[in-house]
Structure formats: structure tokens, C-alpha cells
Amino acid sequence: MSREGRVIVTGGASGIGLALVENLLNDGWQVIAADIGEQAIEAARGQLAAFADKVHFARVDVSDEAAVISAVEAWAEEFGPLRGLVNSAGIGAVTPAFETTVEQFRRILDINLVGSFVISREVARAMKQTGGGSIVNIASVSGLVGSLGRTAYGSSKGGVIQMTRILAVEFAEYGIRVNAVAPGPIETPMAKAMHSAVVRKNWEERVPMRRYAEPQEVAGAIAFLLDEAKSSYVTGQTIAVDGGFSIAGLLQPE
């Protein structure tokens, strides 16, 4: 893929999104980093001050359809062509099914799944007019396997994986590739807030590589999928970046 044009990264001011933005900037891309948190945006702006002429920060709520449509139209006009989109914005919860409210379930779906769909649809409209591009959805191993307490979160990420396949088929004729990355346990602010010492021990015992990954380790897989020079014939796929968790059988006890 040409480095001309822009890559949009939602959730681009923290965690995997921020690591990816930095990775892409170092690789010569121009980036639009969209996030909902003003404080996170300001912190990221300071961290990436050396790239001030290459990165545009924007405050966007991906669950607000009208706001997303307006933002994408403005970006396409001001920064186009749009060549890449990474849907990294998301929320999580570890809540037993009996304690999961419908409100919580809908909120997680609205951001993780519906939000990813809306911005993918709108960016694909722009890409269709300018020769295509690449969309990468951030799923999760929780969308691949059944993990306790993740009825809502896992359902949203399972939906993201299936949406990825369908959009890949629908958008292929326009030169738009759609893939997903399914991270395992990653050292992100969300994981640090949600994972107790017991949860961390549980992950480390079940991941064959026996550790959490750093966000940069996920960013590399995403960058590969964005780059048409390296992944031009890859579409509709979900790559697990999980230290072997999703394919592991019996492990040697520690």
C-alpha cells in the first residue's frame, strides 16, 4: 500500500491503538488518531510531539453514528485519500452472565461491534471512490473461545470476527481488504484496570508463552495487514496474537 493518504486508528490515544499509531508514524504513514478521552488525547499528543505534522488527533465517540459520519466525511475531504482503518476503540467487562444487565450488554455491543461497523461502512464508502484500502478490526481471543465472565464482551468480539468475514466478501470488488487481529492478554490500561492478581495468574498459567504481551507486539501484526505490499492477498482472516492461548491443549503445570 502506498504511504500516501491516511490511516485512521480509533482508540488511538491509549493501549494497542497508541502503540500502533507510533508504529505507523515511524514507518512513514500519516495517521488520524481518534479517541473519546480528551485527557488521553492530550497525553498522546505530547508523547508524539515529534510527529506533529504527521498525526491528527480527533475526539470521536464511535457509538454516535451521526458524529462518525460527519468525521469521516471531513477527514476524507481534508486528508484524503483514506487508505487504512483500524478499529481499536472498545470497552470490556468481566461479569458473570447472571449479573450482566441488558444495559451493560447493549453498551458493549454498541461500542465494540456497532461502532466498528459504522465507521467501517463510512470509511469503505470513501475508499471505494479512491482505489481501495485496508480495514483491520481488533477482536479478541474472547471472541474465539469461551471464557468465564465474558458473555457480553466475548459476544461483541465474536460478532466483530464474523463481521470481518462478511465485509471482506462484500468489499473485495472495490479493492478493500478487511481482516481482524485477536489479541490475548496485553499490557494495556484496560487490562491493568480489569485484571486482578488472580486473573493475571490464571492467564499466565494458560498462555504457552507464560506472559502478557506488550501493545507493540500486536501493532506489528496490524501494520502487516495494513501494508498492501506485504498482505495484498490477505482478506477475511483473523490472526490471533495471543502467545498460543487459543490453540493450546494440555500444558505442563508450573
N, C-alpha and C positions, 0 to 999 in steps of 0.2 A: 504494500500500500504506500502511495506517495505520502511524504511528510507534509504536503500541502493540505490546508484545511485544518479542521479542529476535531479533537476528541472530547466528548462530554463525559464527565465522571460524576455521577450522583453520589451523595455521601462522601464527597471528595475532600472534606476538611478533617477527617479523622480515620483511624484504623486502616483497613485494607485500601479504602479509597484514597487516603492521603499518601500512603506508600506508593500506590500506583501513579498518582499524579506526579510525584517526584521522579519515579522511574521513567515515565513518558517524557517529562521535560528534559531529563538527562540524555534521553535517546533522540532528542530533536523535534519532538511533537510540540504543537501548540494546544493548550488544554483549556477547557471551560470546567471549572470545579464548582459544582452545585451542591449546596448543603442547606439544611434548615436552621442550623445553630449559628447565631451571629458570633458568639464568643469563639466557637471552633473555627469559623471563617477567619476571624481576625488573627487567631494564633497561627493558622496555616499561612496566612498572608505574610506574617513576619518570618516564619520558617523558610518560606520560599521567595523571600525578597530578591534574591539574586536572579530570579526568573520573572521579574515583574512585567516585562514586556511580552512574555510568552504565555502567561496564565491569567485568566479572567475568572474572578470569584463572583458567584451569584447566590442569593438566598432564594431557594425554591422548595416548596412543600410538594413532594411528588404525589401526595394523595389529593391535591387540589387540581382537578382536571383543567379548569379554565386557566389557572396560573401556569401550568405546564405548557399548554397550547400556546399561550402568549409568549412565554420564554423561548420556546423552540423557534417560533416564527422570528423573534427578534434576533436570536443567535444566528439563524440561517442568513438573515439579511445583513447583519453586521460582520460576522466572522466566517461565513460560508466559503467553500462547501464544508458540510459536516461529514466527516469520514468515519468517526467511531463513536460508540456509546457504550459506557459500562454502567450497568445498574447495580451500584453498590449500596445505595440507601436502603436501610432496613432496620427493623426492631426485632427483639426476641423476648422470649419468656420461657421459664421452666416452671410450669404449673400443672399439677395432676389434672386429668380430664374432669374429675368430679368437682374440681374447684375452678375450672375455666369457665368464665362467663361468656355469653354470646357477644357482649360488647367487646371484650378483650379479643375474642376470636376474630370478629369483624375488623377490628382495628389493625391487627397483624396482617390479615389478608389484604386490607385496603392499602397498606404501605408496601408490603413485600411483593405482593402479586399484582394487584390492580395498578398500583403506582408504576411498577416496572412495565406493565402492558401499555399504559397510556403514553409514557414518554417514548417507548419503543415504537409505537404506532406513529407518533408525530415526527420523530427523527427519521423513521423509514420513509415517510412522505417526502421529506427533504432530500434524503439520499436517492430516492427514486428519480428525482429530477436532475441529479448531478453525478450520476455514474456509479452509484452503489456505495458500499461501505461495510463495516463490521459492527455487530452488536454483541456484547458479552454480558450475560446475566450472572450475578453472583447468587448461586443457590447455596446448598449446604449438604453435608453428609446426613443431616437430619431429614432431608428430602429423599434420601436413598435407603435408609434403614429405620427401623422403629426404635426410638429412644424414649425412655421414661420422661414424662413431663413436657413433651413437645408436641402435643396434639395440634395446637394451633400453629406453632412455628413450623413444625415438620410438614403440615399440610400446605402451608404457604410456599415452602421451598419445593415440595413435590410438584405443586402447581407451576412453579417457575420452570422446573425441568421439562414438564410436558409442554408448556407454552413455548419454550425454546425450540422444541422439535417442530411444532406446528408452524411457528413463524419462519423457521428455516425453510420449510417446504413452500410456504406462501410467498416469501420474499426472494427466493432463489432466482427467479426470472429477471429480477431487477438488479442483480449483482450485489445483493445484500446477504451477507452471511450472518447466521445467528448461532451462537454457542453459549455454553454455560461452564462455570467453574464451581465445584462443590468443595469448599474448604472444610477441613476438620477443625480441631481446636487451634485457634490462632490467638496470639497475644495482642488482642485489641482492647480498647476501653470497655466495649460492651461485654467481652468475656471476663475482664477483670472485675466488672461490677456484678456479673451474674454468677460466676463460678466460685463457689466456696472451696475451702481446702479439701473437703471430702469429694466434691465434684472433680477437682483437678487431679486428685489421686486416682479417681475412677478412670478418667481419660488416659492418664499416663500408664495405667496398668493394661489398657486395652488397645492402645496405639502401638503397633510393632516397633516404631522408631522411638517410643517411650518419651515423647516430649511434645510440647506445643510448638507450632511454627511461628516465625516472625512474619508480620504482614508482607515484608518484601519477598518472601518465598512464594506467596500467592500472586503478587504483582507480576512476577516473571511469566507465569502461565497465561495471565490475562494479556500481557504485552504480546506474547506469541500469537494469540488468537486475533489480536487487532491488526497484526502486520501481514498484509496480503503477500508480501514477498516470501513469507515463511509458512503461511497457513491458508493459501488461496483455495485449496480444495477441501477444506475442513468446514463443515456446517452441520448443525443439528446435534452436536456432540456435547456431552457433559464430562469434563475432566475432573476427577476427584484429586484434590491436593490435601491429603489427609494422613500422610505418614503410613499408609497401608490399612487404616482403620476399617474402611468399607469392604475390604476383601479378606480380612483376617479370619482364620479359623481358631483352633486351639493355640494358645500362646504358652510359652514356658513361664510358670509363675515366678515372681520375683522373690 
